[in-house]
């Protein structure tokens, strides 16, 4: 028996809005990861299965990694930064917007004004802390492993078990797999594996999903990883915290492309005694920061307080507007106030 996560009113209103809408847009956050793509594509596939005549479009703010382009429906995703006019026309025509894997409008970056200006109803399905009130139906459960898990729970609670097809299941499984590091963190809830079983019964090939996401690295990416471990890995004075940071010049040296930094933040946690890991990557106008931890050692509170971010207890992120060297200084001066042994 899967424990209900949403009220009966939330489920009924979500199903009613989907049923009564003709033009549905599914939004997800900037720099979409596996859960963002999995949850948005998963719910869009379900809508098309149940209501074949509906116009359903997934719109993302910017590029997502190449290793998610195999996912069913990915070829039809509209990317705002490269197809601005089309994306804005689609949003303007929407009579329902579904937002997955983010709880604040600012998480869609430069698309935030577009989202906020839309007058149609909005549904939010998310698992991050501190959601804002931009959606009429807000389903936020920070204890969940992923937004993809919550989409699946929503469909099961709505009695839609038999209408979850293979494409929906594959996308949701990929989101759950990637947002838990292949079920290595944020994944202690026994019900999570019951949910995985539901997806496998629909024909999901979990080994193929893993292969397509994790066993596709380029030579440049492998060399970047080696460079990080040899030249950039630092262990802080506490002996429990590790830091890796990369400048734009270093990224250019290794022909960096979207997704090449995936998983680098996890590498230090394979060392004995390392309990916290921080990875910083200098972007064009900001520094993107990822945090990971082990056990009962939250990093999301630190990410929110110091780097204006958030996330899960063991996997969070943030941003810094300035040189990466300044972000490093801020981290070095503050981590000990939040990270405990």
QUIHU-V289755 format. One record per residue. N is the residue number from 1. RES is the residue in three letters. PHI is phi in degrees with one decimal (NA if undefined). Layout:
n: {N,N}
res: {RES,RES}
phi: {PHI,PHI}
//
This chain:
n: {1,2,3,4,5,6,7,8,9,10,11,12,13,14,15,16,17,18,19,20,21,22,23,24,25,26,27,28,29,30,31,32,33,34,35,36,37,38,39,40,41,42,43,44,45,46,47,48,49,50,51,52,53,54,55,56,57,58,59,60,61,62,63,64,65,66,67,68,69,70,71,72,73,74,75,76,77,78,79,80,81,82,83,84,85,86,87,88,89,90,91,92,93,94,95,96,97,98,99,100,101,102,103,104,105,106,107,108,109,110,111,112,113,114,115,116,117,118,119,120,121,122,123,124,125,126,127,128,129,130,131,132,133,134,135,136,137,138,139,140,141,142,143,144,145,146,147,148,149,150,151,152,153,154,155,156,157,158,159,160,161,162,163,164,165,166,167,168,169,170,171,172,173,174,175,176,177,178,179,180,181,182,183,184,185,186,187,188,189,190,191,192,193,194,195,196,197,198,199,200,201,202,203,204,205,206,207,208,209,210,211,212,213,214,215,216,217,218,219,220,221,222,223,224,225,226,227,228,229,230,231,232,233,234,235,236,237,238,239,240,241,242,243,244,245,246,247,248,249,250,251,252,253,254,255,256,257,258,259,260,261,262,263,264,265,266,267,268,269,270,271,272,273,274,275,276,277,278,279,280,281,282,283,284,285,286,287,288,289,290,291,292,293,294,295,296,297,298,299,300,301,302,303,304,305,306,307,308,309,310,311,312,313,314,315,316,317,318,319,320,321,322,323,324,325,326,327,328,329,330,331,332,333,334,335,336,337,338,339,340,341}
res: {UNK,UNK,UNK,UNK,UNK,UNK,UNK,UNK,UNK,UNK,UNK,UNK,UNK,UNK,UNK,UNK,UNK,UNK,UNK,UNK,UNK,UNK,UNK,UNK,UNK,UNK,UNK,UNK,UNK,UNK,UNK,UNK,UNK,UNK,UNK,UNK,UNK,UNK,UNK,UNK,UNK,UNK,UNK,UNK,UNK,UNK,UNK,UNK,UNK,UNK,UNK,UNK,UNK,UNK,UNK,UNK,UNK,UNK,UNK,UNK,UNK,UNK,UNK,UNK,UNK,UNK,UNK,UNK,UNK,UNK,UNK,UNK,UNK,UNK,UNK,UNK,UNK,UNK,UNK,UNK,UNK,UNK,UNK,UNK,UNK,UNK,UNK,UNK,UNK,UNK,UNK,UNK,UNK,UNK,UNK,UNK,UNK,UNK,UNK,UNK,UNK,UNK,UNK,UNK,UNK,UNK,UNK,UNK,UNK,UNK,UNK,UNK,UNK,UNK,UNK,UNK,UNK,UNK,UNK,UNK,UNK,UNK,UNK,UNK,UNK,UNK,UNK,UNK,UNK,UNK,UNK,UNK,UNK,UNK,UNK,UNK,UNK,UNK,UNK,UNK,UNK,UNK,UNK,UNK,UNK,UNK,UNK,UNK,UNK,UNK,UNK,UNK,UNK,UNK,UNK,UNK,UNK,UNK,UNK,UNK,UNK,UNK,UNK,UNK,UNK,UNK,UNK,UNK,UNK,UNK,UNK,UNK,UNK,UNK,UNK,UNK,UNK,UNK,UNK,UNK,UNK,UNK,UNK,UNK,UNK,UNK,UNK,UNK,UNK,UNK,UNK,UNK,UNK,UNK,UNK,UNK,UNK,UNK,UNK,UNK,UNK,UNK,UNK,UNK,UNK,UNK,UNK,UNK,UNK,UNK,UNK,UNK,UNK,UNK,UNK,UNK,UNK,UNK,UNK,UNK,UNK,UNK,UNK,UNK,UNK,UNK,UNK,UNK,UNK,UNK,UNK,UNK,UNK,UNK,UNK,UNK,UNK,UNK,UNK,UNK,UNK,UNK,UNK,UNK,UNK,UNK,UNK,UNK,UNK,UNK,UNK,UNK,UNK,UNK,UNK,UNK,UNK,UNK,UNK,UNK,UNK,UNK,UNK,UNK,UNK,UNK,UNK,UNK,UNK,UNK,UNK,UNK,UNK,UNK,UNK,UNK,UNK,UNK,UNK,UNK,UNK,UNK,UNK,UNK,UNK,UNK,UNK,UNK,UNK,UNK,UNK,UNK,UNK,UNK,UNK,UNK,UNK,UNK,UNK,UNK,UNK,UNK,UNK,UNK,UNK,UNK,UNK,UNK,UNK,UNK,UNK,UNK,UNK,UNK,UNK,UNK,UNK,UNK,UNK,UNK,UNK,UNK,UNK,UNK,UNK,UNK,UNK,UNK,UNK,UNK,UNK,UNK,UNK,UNK,UNK,UNK,UNK,UNK,UNK,UNK,UNK}
phi: {NA,-88.4,-67.2,-62.7,-106.5,-122.0,-72.8,-59.9,-66.7,-63.0,-64.3,-63.4,-68.6,-61.9,-63.6,-66.3,-62.4,-63.6,-61.6,-91.2,-103.5,-104.2,-122.7,-111.5,-113.3,-108.4,-99.4,-144.0,-82.6,-56.8,46.0,-57.8,-101.4,-64.2,-71.8,-59.7,-70.6,-64.3,-70.2,-71.0,-68.1,-60.9,-71.6,-67.9,-63.2,-62.1,-61.0,-65.9,-67.5,-79.8,-129.1,-57.9,-84.3,-79.2,-91.1,-125.8,-132.0,-91.5,-118.6,-118.1,-67.4,-150.7,-66.5,-117.6,-59.4,-57.1,-76.4,-108.2,-77.3,-78.9,-63.3,-55.9,91.8,-61.6,-65.4,-97.0,-67.8,-98.6,-103.8,-62.9,-70.5,-111.4,-143.5,-58.1,-61.9,-64.7,-59.4,-72.5,-65.4,-64.2,-66.3,-62.7,-87.7,-69.1,-110.3,-159.3,-120.4,-110.1,-109.8,-117.8,68.8,-155.0,-118.6,-134.1,-59.5,-62.7,-71.0,-95.2,60.8,-66.8,-88.6,-57.3,-61.1,-65.3,-65.9,-68.4,-79.1,-64.3,-93.5,-74.4,-61.6,-129.1,-116.5,-120.0,-123.8,-152.1,-135.9,-103.1,-71.6,57.2,-68.8,-98.4,-100.2,-82.4,-109.5,-69.2,-115.5,-112.3,-111.6,-117.7,-134.6,-60.7,-76.1,-74.6,-69.2,-167.9,-67.8,-62.9,-58.5,-68.2,-61.7,-62.8,-60.2,-59.0,-65.5,-66.9,-66.1,-82.5,78.9,-99.3,-51.6,-75.4,-108.9,-92.7,-84.7,-63.5,-63.4,-59.2,-62.5,-63.4,-65.8,-66.8,-62.3,-61.3,-63.1,-66.4,-63.1,-73.2,-81.3,-118.1,58.4,57.2,63.5,-106.1,-151.0,49.7,-144.1,-91.2,-74.0,-56.0,-65.1,-57.1,-79.6,-66.7,-66.3,-59.0,-59.6,-59.5,-71.7,-64.4,-65.7,-94.5,99.9,-61.6,-96.8,-65.5,-67.3,-67.0,-60.0,-60.5,-58.7,-69.7,-95.9,-107.1,-114.3,-133.7,-69.5,-82.4,-61.1,-59.8,-66.4,-64.6,-68.5,-62.2,-60.3,-61.1,-63.0,-60.0,-71.5,-81.5,-109.5,-112.9,-72.3,-122.8,-107.0,-71.8,-61.7,-75.3,73.8,-115.4,-122.3,-119.6,-136.8,-129.9,-137.9,-130.8,-85.7,-61.1,-62.4,-67.3,-62.0,-61.4,-57.7,-105.2,51.6,-58.6,-134.2,-53.4,100.3,-67.1,-88.3,-57.4,86.3,-63.6,-65.9,-79.9,-57.4,-62.1,-69.0,-80.2,-83.7,-60.0,78.2,-80.9,-113.3,-132.6,-137.1,-128.2,-125.8,-121.4,-131.4,-76.4,-102.1,-62.8,-122.5,-163.9,-109.6,-93.2,-127.6,-122.9,-127.1,-137.5,-150.3,-120.0,66.8,-85.4,-135.7,-67.8,-117.1,-68.8,-65.1,-64.7,-58.6,-71.0,-72.4,-106.0,-120.9,54.8,-119.9,167.0,140.8,-91.9,-57.8,-103.9,-150.9,-142.1,-154.4,-162.3,-140.5,-138.5,-99.7,158.1,-64.2,-63.9,-63.7,-72.2,-62.7,-62.4,-59.4,-61.7,-62.2,-60.3,-83.6,-124.8,-59.8,-65.5,-74.1,-120.0,-88.5,-109.7,-69.5}
//
